[in-house]
Structures are given as structure tokens and as C-alpha cells.
């Protein structure tokens, strides 16, 4: 094989640091794994039953590109009730990651700038690169808040998209209504597309969730069933936004993913009717548990939602600290996977309580170590 076969864009995309940790976990014997970015509860039984029923009933061929009508109609009713926008259309995507790719490829021309908040979900940078765009980072350190003046200062005549995520992966930060409203207004005033990644919206522990679509009618919202219903491997998301954008995204889906997995769409109808509030409340309890275990040894910011803490290392770089944690049989993710900074690490509290306590014990021991073991 010749090296010239590989497109230049691929050399700008690094292998995921999270994948490397997963590969490492496969070689370890019974690690304490606080690295995983998915719920630890199983897919609810009614969802599994509906999926099996759909398969047995032969709903295994392609669906319409935009998704099956019963699911679209159910989601459209909910969106219309929530926002009452005259121009807001829903379609079903192959996961939220697929939806992000479709949105960025629909909106971004080569050389366009996309504002992302640092630290960011690992996929954002690479999907912007795939679309031919340039990431412009807006720092949220040290407290992971959105600062409107920093957003405004980052805008140039090349700015095309603002990519926003609340609750946030990796920080667990939940933007306040005031922050979200200000961001929505900035996007509208500057005629910039605003993408809101809302996959963790069910996981808010200290305040109500706010979407920029409440204040900006043109917001493109990306959501799905992966986190709320523990359906990560079933790859089902949905998007709503202005019809002109949605129609272009659907056109692109037709020639890429074709459609979301057909039987999973029927399972999503069962998922939508479920009340999983007890699960979400339990993650709030787990957040409180891990914070109480670590607060005397770590500076804890964020963590108001999702199921992550993004913790500043008490010594060394994030990579050095995580390397030492792995030596002690604890898997966490170094912060430089999510940021140009290498000062933090991500911990997931989507784990059993005993795992959280064991992981916290190791972290406390490392914190007072004041450096790598010799």
C-alpha cells in the first residue's frame, strides 16, 4: 500500500484517547473502571422486548430516510409543545454522533470556523476537521462556565457555527439559563448557526435544563436515546431545527447512513413512554457520593449534570496522574483527550457504588502521594 492513498484530512485526526484506554482496560484483570462514557444500568426490558418484537415482525428493511412516521410524529408533537416554533422539523438519525456529522457537513464550508467550548467532547474537533472547518476554542476554565464576552471576542467573519453541549461531556457542567440565553442571543445577532448537543439533558441534578432553542428559533438541537435509556449500542438519535437545514441533513443521511436502524426506531416508541426518573435521581445520588469522597483532596468544578467529574490533578500533568492511576488498577481518562490543556482528568460516576468508593480511595492515596511513585 502507498502512503499517498491516505487523504490528508486523516492525518489531522488522531486515534481516540478514550479508545486507547478501552483497549488498555481489555488487557487488565478486574480494573476499577471509571472511564466509561455510558450508563451502567441495562437497557430497560420493555425496550428490549419492543426491539425483539420488531425484528420478529420483519421490520428489518430500510425505513424512510427521515425515520418511521409513528416515531417522528411522537417526537414532533413533543417538540411543538415545548417550543411552539412555526418552523421546527424533526428527523431520526443514526445516533447523535451521526447527527453531529450530518449537521457539520451540512453547514460548514472549507475554511469556516466553528466555536467550541474548551474542554469539549472528543468528537467535536475531528468532525469539524472532517467537514473542512477550523475549530476555534473558547475556554471555560477554571469553573467551566460560559462567558458571553469570550464567545463574542472569538467571533470573526469566518465564524459559521457555535457548537454547544449542556450538560457537558467531559465536565458535567450545566449552563445556567442566563448563560444559555446570552449564547442564543449572540448566535442570532451575528447570524451564526447554533448546534445544541442535548444528549445528557435528562441528567440535571441542581437546576432545570435550559435549551438555547427557548430563545433562538433557529437552534439545531441534537438529542437521542443512548444515555437516557442506556441504548448506546443501538445508535438512535434525533434532530430538530429549521426545515431548510433539516431537509439538507436528511439528504446527506440518504447518501451516508441511509436511515437509522429500523427495528430500533420501533423500540424507541416504547422507550419514549417510560419514566426513568428514578435512574436519573440515582445518578444525582452517585454524584453526591463521589463528591463527598473526593472534595477534601480535589478542586471540584462542574458536575451539575451528566455523569462526569473533570478534576484538576493535585500534582503533575493529567497524563502523568492518569498513568499513576492505571498503575494502581484505576481507569480514568486524561484531560488532554478533551482539551489542549493537560491539567485535568475525567472520571465517570456511572458505576456501582462499591466501584466508586474503591476508585475514590485510590485517588485520595494518589493525591497525598504528591508525585509518581518512584
SULUR-V528990 format. One record per backbone hydrogen bond with DSSP energy under -0.5 kcal/mol. NH is the residue of the N-H (numbers start at 1). CO is the residue of the C=O. Records with the same first field share a line. If there is no record, write none. Layout:
NH->CO  CO
This chain:
5->2
6->3
10->7
11->7  8
12->9
13->10
14->12
20->16
21->17
22->18
23->19
24->20
25->21
26->22
27->23  24
28->24  25
30->28
32->329
33->31
34->32  331
44->229
47->44
48->44
49->45
50->46
51->47
52->48
53->49
54->50
55->51
56->52
57->53
58->55
59->54
60->58
61->58
67->64
72->68
73->69
74->70
75->71
76->72
77->73
78->74
79->75
80->76
81->77
82->78
83->79
84->79  80
89->241
91->239
92->66
93->237
95->93
98->94
99->95
100->96
101->97
102->98
103->99
104->100
105->101
106->102
107->103
108->104
111->132
112->109
113->158
114->134
115->161
116->136
117->163
118->116  138
120->338
124->121
125->121
126->122
127->123
128->124
129->125
130->126
131->127
132->129
133->128
134->112
136->114
137->135
138->116
139->137
140->118
144->140
145->140
147->145
148->146
150->147
151->147
152->148
153->149
154->150  151
155->151  152
159->156
160->113
161->113
162->193
163->115
164->162  195
166->197
167->173
168->173
170->168
172->168
175->173
180->176
181->177
182->178
183->179
184->180
185->181
186->182
187->183
188->184
189->185
190->186
191->188
192->187
193->160
195->162  193
196->194  220
197->164  195
198->196  222
201->198
203->200
204->202
205->304
206->304
214->211
215->212
216->212
219->216
220->194
221->219  240
222->196
223->238
225->236
229->225
230->227
231->225  226
232->226
234->231
235->231  232
237->93
238->223
239->91
240->221
241->89
245->242
246->242
247->243
248->244
249->245
250->246
251->247
252->248
253->249
254->250
255->251  252
256->253
258->253
259->257
261->235
265->261  262
266->262
267->263
268->264
269->265  266
270->266
271->267
272->268
273->269  270
274->271
276->274
279->276
280->276
281->277
282->278
283->279
284->280
285->281
286->282
287->283
288->284
289->285
290->286
291->287
292->288
293->289
294->290
295->291
297->294
298->294
300->298
301->299
303->171
304->172
305->172
306->200  203
308->305
309->347
310->171  301
311->309  345
312->299
313->343
318->342
321->317
322->318
323->319
324->320
325->321
326->322
327->323
328->324  325
329->326
330->325
331->32
332->330
333->346
335->344
337->334
338->335
339->335
345->311
346->333
347->309
348->34
349->307
351->349
356->352
357->353
358->354
359->355
360->356
361->357
362->358
363->359
364->360
365->361
366->362
367->363
368->364
369->365  366
370->366  367
